């Protein structure tokens, strides 16, 4: 049974490795460290290439999606035109055709003007400046100045 208070000294037989020491593979530590650093560089370059490839694939998919969105926009514009024309034809049953066309055009102008006004008001409020990033960089700079002295 072991006593808990007993401390035994262990003989020190190992020394710190030097460059001349060989490992099981027969290579010095400096060579191993050089290989590790070279492999880290290769890994980083591989990660960058992988990121570039992924971005290209994502952009290709986004380009396809944009083509579909553009086609849908064109089809939607034609649909809107025909719906407005139907509105003109419907109103022409209760008023002259020219008055029906002016009424539909005026209604569309009011809707368009309202949407334009709302969009411009929202753009004035919107800032494209990356405020959080700038604040984070300023905080980091202050921290480095404080701890660098």
RAWOCOR-V470404 format. One line per field, one symbol per residue. psi: psi as a letter, one per 40 degrees, with the letter a starting at -180 (. if undefined). A space follows every 50 residues. Layout:
psi: ???
//
This chain:
psi: hihdehhhhhhheiihiideiiidefiidddddddddddddddddddddd dddddddddddddddddddddddddddddddddddddddddedeiidddd dddddddddddddddddddddddddhhehgddddddddddddddddee.
//
